[in-house]
Amino acid sequence: MNQYSVYKNDIDNAVKTLMNGGIILYPTDTIWGIGCDATNEKAVSRVYNLKNREDSKSMLVLIESENRLPTYMEEVPDIAWELIDVADKPLTIIFPGARNFAKNLIGIDGTVGIRITREEFSANLIRKFGKPIVSTSANFSGKKSPSIFSEIDRKIMERVDYVVNYRQDDTQKKQPSGIIRIGVKGEVEVLRH
């Protein structure tokens, strides 16, 4: 099977899994992620359980275009558009006033972390699925985040419903994204560079 067939097959299988409330293990614009439908409360609960993570510790969401932001925010602060424009590496923004996500994905304070992926596979996956996808590092809570596929714990792979084949042999180590929190009045706090 050539690389394109693997890629297309992975997108189709991952979308099918997500539509059925399943969990996927997939490459993102940063490190490998565990993902599910960000609007499906049961699927989100399954990810928290898989990671042995408290649901008070929020997980971020990937979208493929900034044009989707207004659908998931009561209001997109002007500073967010500027930050997105100037970001030269993956950037997760924690927004206030989140809506249209699974309730257990939104923080008690009404926030959610969103990253716009520019990486081809994850962007095409989200585009084809038609909804945002949860993206949390492919590790158990409290353990080191894997920067390449070969560092992912076998037990994680056994507990997801679909493991993407595309980019498994990529040995270029990736870094987690920068994280910025935006307040309701547009105040900015850098949480991770």
Contacts in CASP RR format, 6 or more apart in sequence:
PFRMAT RR
TARGET T0000
AUTHOR 0000-0000-0000
METHOD contacts of the structure
MODEL  1
MNQYSVYKNDIDNAVKTLMNGGIILYPTDTIWGIGCDATNEKAVSRVYNL
KNREDSKSMLVLIESENRLPTYMEEVPDIAWELIDVADKPLTIIFPGARN
FAKNLIGIDGTVGIRITREEFSANLIRKFGKPIVSTSANFSGKKSPSIFS
EIDRKIMERVDYVVNYRQDDTQKKQPSGIIRIGVKGEVEVLRH
1 9 0 8 1.000
3 166 0 8 1.000
6 165 0 8 1.000
6 166 0 8 1.000
7 121 0 8 1.000
7 166 0 8 1.000
9 165 0 8 1.000
10 26 0 8 1.000
10 121 0 8 1.000
10 164 0 8 1.000
10 165 0 8 1.000
10 166 0 8 1.000
11 121 0 8 1.000
11 124 0 8 1.000
11 125 0 8 1.000
11 128 0 8 1.000
13 162 0 8 1.000
14 24 0 8 1.000
14 26 0 8 1.000
14 125 0 8 1.000
14 129 0 8 1.000
14 162 0 8 1.000
14 164 0 8 1.000
15 125 0 8 1.000
15 128 0 8 1.000
15 129 0 8 1.000
17 23 0 8 1.000
17 24 0 8 1.000
17 161 0 8 1.000
17 162 0 8 1.000
18 24 0 8 1.000
18 35 0 8 1.000
18 36 0 8 1.000
18 37 0 8 1.000
18 43 0 8 1.000
18 129 0 8 1.000
18 131 0 8 1.000
18 133 0 8 1.000
19 37 0 8 1.000
19 129 0 8 1.000
20 161 0 8 1.000
21 36 0 8 1.000
21 37 0 8 1.000
21 40 0 8 1.000
21 42 0 8 1.000
21 43 0 8 1.000
21 46 0 8 1.000
22 36 0 8 1.000
22 37 0 8 1.000
22 43 0 8 1.000
22 46 0 8 1.000
22 161 0 8 1.000
22 162 0 8 1.000
23 34 0 8 1.000
23 35 0 8 1.000
23 36 0 8 1.000
23 43 0 8 1.000
23 46 0 8 1.000
23 47 0 8 1.000
23 50 0 8 1.000
23 159 0 8 1.000
23 160 0 8 1.000
23 161 0 8 1.000
23 162 0 8 1.000
24 34 0 8 1.000
24 35 0 8 1.000
24 36 0 8 1.000
24 160 0 8 1.000
24 161 0 8 1.000
24 162 0 8 1.000
24 163 0 8 1.000
24 164 0 8 1.000
25 32 0 8 1.000
25 33 0 8 1.000
25 34 0 8 1.000
25 35 0 8 1.000
25 138 0 8 1.000
25 152 0 8 1.000
25 156 0 8 1.000
25 157 0 8 1.000
25 160 0 8 1.000
25 162 0 8 1.000
25 163 0 8 1.000
25 164 0 8 1.000
26 32 0 8 1.000
26 33 0 8 1.000
26 35 0 8 1.000
26 121 0 8 1.000
26 122 0 8 1.000
26 125 0 8 1.000
26 164 0 8 1.000
27 33 0 8 1.000
27 119 0 8 1.000
27 121 0 8 1.000
27 122 0 8 1.000
27 149 0 8 1.000
27 164 0 8 1.000
27 166 0 8 1.000
27 167 0 8 1.000
27 170 0 8 1.000
28 62 0 8 1.000
28 117 0 8 1.000
28 119 0 8 1.000
28 122 0 8 1.000
28 135 0 8 1.000
29 62 0 8 1.000
29 90 0 8 1.000
29 115 0 8 1.000
29 117 0 8 1.000
29 118 0 8 1.000
29 119 0 8 1.000
29 122 0 8 1.000
29 177 0 8 1.000
30 90 0 8 1.000
30 174 0 8 1.000
30 175 0 8 1.000
30 176 0 8 1.000
30 177 0 8 1.000
31 137 0 8 1.000
31 138 0 8 1.000
31 145 0 8 1.000
31 146 0 8 1.000
31 147 0 8 1.000
31 174 0 8 1.000
31 175 0 8 1.000
31 176 0 8 1.000
32 137 0 8 1.000
32 138 0 8 1.000
32 146 0 8 1.000
32 148 0 8 1.000
32 149 0 8 1.000
32 152 0 8 1.000
33 135 0 8 1.000
33 136 0 8 1.000
33 137 0 8 1.000
33 138 0 8 1.000
34 47 0 8 1.000
34 50 0 8 1.000
34 51 0 8 1.000
34 134 0 8 1.000
34 135 0 8 1.000
34 136 0 8 1.000
34 137 0 8 1.000
34 138 0 8 1.000
34 156 0 8 1.000
34 160 0 8 1.000
35 47 0 8 1.000
35 133 0 8 1.000
35 134 0 8 1.000
35 135 0 8 1.000
35 136 0 8 1.000
36 43 0 8 1.000
36 44 0 8 1.000
36 46 0 8 1.000
36 47 0 8 1.000
36 133 0 8 1.000
36 134 0 8 1.000
37 43 0 8 1.000
37 102 0 8 1.000
37 129 0 8 1.000
37 131 0 8 1.000
37 133 0 8 1.000
37 134 0 8 1.000
38 44 0 8 1.000
38 61 0 8 1.000
38 101 0 8 1.000
38 102 0 8 1.000
38 105 0 8 1.000
38 131 0 8 1.000
38 132 0 8 1.000
38 133 0 8 1.000
38 134 0 8 1.000
39 100 0 8 1.000
39 101 0 8 1.000
39 102 0 8 1.000
39 131 0 8 1.000
39 132 0 8 1.000
40 102 0 8 1.000
41 102 0 8 1.000
41 103 0 8 1.000
41 104 0 8 1.000
43 102 0 8 1.000
43 134 0 8 1.000
44 59 0 8 1.000
44 102 0 8 1.000
44 104 0 8 1.000
44 105 0 8 1.000
44 134 0 8 1.000
45 55 0 8 1.000
45 104 0 8 1.000
47 59 0 8 1.000
47 134 0 8 1.000
47 136 0 8 1.000
48 54 0 8 1.000
48 55 0 8 1.000
48 59 0 8 1.000
48 104 0 8 1.000
50 156 0 8 1.000
50 159 0 8 1.000
50 160 0 8 1.000
51 136 0 8 1.000
51 139 0 8 1.000
51 140 0 8 1.000
51 141 0 8 1.000
52 140 0 8 1.000
52 141 0 8 1.000
53 59 0 8 1.000
53 136 0 8 1.000
53 141 0 8 1.000
54 141 0 8 1.000
55 104 0 8 1.000
56 107 0 8 1.000
56 108 0 8 1.000
57 141 0 8 1.000
58 105 0 8 1.000
58 106 0 8 1.000
58 107 0 8 1.000
58 111 0 8 1.000
58 112 0 8 1.000
58 113 0 8 1.000
59 105 0 8 1.000
59 134 0 8 1.000
59 135 0 8 1.000
59 136 0 8 1.000
60 92 0 8 1.000
60 112 0 8 1.000
60 113 0 8 1.000
60 114 0 8 1.000
60 115 0 8 1.000
60 134 0 8 1.000
60 135 0 8 1.000
60 136 0 8 1.000
61 72 0 8 1.000
61 101 0 8 1.000
61 105 0 8 1.000
61 112 0 8 1.000
61 113 0 8 1.000
61 114 0 8 1.000
61 115 0 8 1.000
61 132 0 8 1.000
61 133 0 8 1.000
61 134 0 8 1.000
61 135 0 8 1.000
62 114 0 8 1.000
62 115 0 8 1.000
62 116 0 8 1.000
62 117 0 8 1.000
62 122 0 8 1.000
62 126 0 8 1.000
62 132 0 8 1.000
62 133 0 8 1.000
62 134 0 8 1.000
62 135 0 8 1.000
63 69 0 8 1.000
63 72 0 8 1.000
63 114 0 8 1.000
63 115 0 8 1.000
63 116 0 8 1.000
63 117 0 8 1.000
63 126 0 8 1.000
63 132 0 8 1.000
64 116 0 8 1.000
64 117 0 8 1.000
64 122 0 8 1.000
64 123 0 8 1.000
64 124 0 8 1.000
64 126 0 8 1.000
64 127 0 8 1.000
65 116 0 8 1.000
66 81 0 8 1.000
66 84 0 8 1.000
66 116 0 8 1.000
68 132 0 8 1.000
69 76 0 8 1.000
69 80 0 8 1.000
69 95 0 8 1.000
69 114 0 8 1.000
70 76 0 8 1.000
71 100 0 8 1.000
72 95 0 8 1.000
72 98 0 8 1.000
72 99 0 8 1.000
72 100 0 8 1.000
72 101 0 8 1.000
72 112 0 8 1.000
72 114 0 8 1.000
72 132 0 8 1.000
73 95 0 8 1.000
73 96 0 8 1.000
73 97 0 8 1.000
73 98 0 8 1.000
73 99 0 8 1.000
74 96 0 8 1.000
74 97 0 8 1.000
74 98 0 8 1.000
74 99 0 8 1.000
75 97 0 8 1.000
76 95 0 8 1.000
77 95 0 8 1.000
77 96 0 8 1.000
77 182 0 8 1.000
77 183 0 8 1.000
77 184 0 8 1.000
77 186 0 8 1.000
78 186 0 8 1.000
79 182 0 8 1.000
79 186 0 8 1.000
79 188 0 8 1.000
80 93 0 8 1.000
80 95 0 8 1.000
80 182 0 8 1.000
83 91 0 8 1.000
83 93 0 8 1.000
83 180 0 8 1.000
83 182 0 8 1.000
83 188 0 8 1.000
84 91 0 8 1.000
84 93 0 8 1.000
84 116 0 8 1.000
89 175 0 8 1.000
89 177 0 8 1.000
89 178 0 8 1.000
90 115 0 8 1.000
90 117 0 8 1.000
90 118 0 8 1.000
90 177 0 8 1.000
90 178 0 8 1.000
91 115 0 8 1.000
91 177 0 8 1.000
91 178 0 8 1.000
91 179 0 8 1.000
91 180 0 8 1.000
92 113 0 8 1.000
92 114 0 8 1.000
92 115 0 8 1.000
92 177 0 8 1.000
92 178 0 8 1.000
92 179 0 8 1.000
92 180 0 8 1.000
93 113 0 8 1.000
93 114 0 8 1.000
93 115 0 8 1.000
93 179 0 8 1.000
93 180 0 8 1.000
93 181 0 8 1.000
93 182 0 8 1.000
94 111 0 8 1.000
94 112 0 8 1.000
94 113 0 8 1.000
94 114 0 8 1.000
94 179 0 8 1.000
94 180 0 8 1.000
94 181 0 8 1.000
94 182 0 8 1.000
94 191 0 8 1.000
95 111 0 8 1.000
95 112 0 8 1.000
95 113 0 8 1.000
95 114 0 8 1.000
95 182 0 8 1.000
96 109 0 8 1.000
96 110 0 8 1.000
96 111 0 8 1.000
96 182 0 8 1.000
96 183 0 8 1.000
96 184 0 8 1.000
97 110 0 8 1.000
97 111 0 8 1.000
97 112 0 8 1.000
97 184 0 8 1.000
98 105 0 8 1.000
98 106 0 8 1.000
98 107 0 8 1.000
98 110 0 8 1.000
98 111 0 8 1.000
98 112 0 8 1.000
98 113 0 8 1.000
101 112 0 8 1.000
101 132 0 8 1.000
105 112 0 8 1.000
105 134 0 8 1.000
106 112 0 8 1.000
111 181 0 8 1.000
114 132 0 8 1.000
115 135 0 8 1.000
115 177 0 8 1.000
117 123 0 8 1.000
117 126 0 8 1.000
121 164 0 8 1.000
121 166 0 8 1.000
121 167 0 8 1.000
122 133 0 8 1.000
122 135 0 8 1.000
125 133 0 8 1.000
126 132 0 8 1.000
126 133 0 8 1.000
137 145 0 8 1.000
137 146 0 8 1.000
137 176 0 8 1.000
138 145 0 8 1.000
138 146 0 8 1.000
138 152 0 8 1.000
138 156 0 8 1.000
139 145 0 8 1.000
139 146 0 8 1.000
139 152 0 8 1.000
139 153 0 8 1.000
139 156 0 8 1.000
140 153 0 8 1.000
140 155 0 8 1.000
140 156 0 8 1.000
143 153 0 8 1.000
144 151 0 8 1.000
145 176 0 8 1.000
146 152 0 8 1.000
146 153 0 8 1.000
147 173 0 8 1.000
147 174 0 8 1.000
147 175 0 8 1.000
148 170 0 8 1.000
148 171 0 8 1.000
148 172 0 8 1.000
148 173 0 8 1.000
148 174 0 8 1.000
149 167 0 8 1.000
149 168 0 8 1.000
149 169 0 8 1.000
149 170 0 8 1.000
150 171 0 8 1.000
157 163 0 8 1.000
176 192 0 8 1.000
177 192 0 8 1.000
178 191 0 8 1.000
178 192 0 8 1.000
178 193 0 8 1.000
179 190 0 8 1.000
179 191 0 8 1.000
179 192 0 8 1.000
180 188 0 8 1.000
180 189 0 8 1.000
180 190 0 8 1.000
180 191 0 8 1.000
181 188 0 8 1.000
181 189 0 8 1.000
181 191 0 8 1.000
182 188 0 8 1.000
183 189 0 8 1.000
END
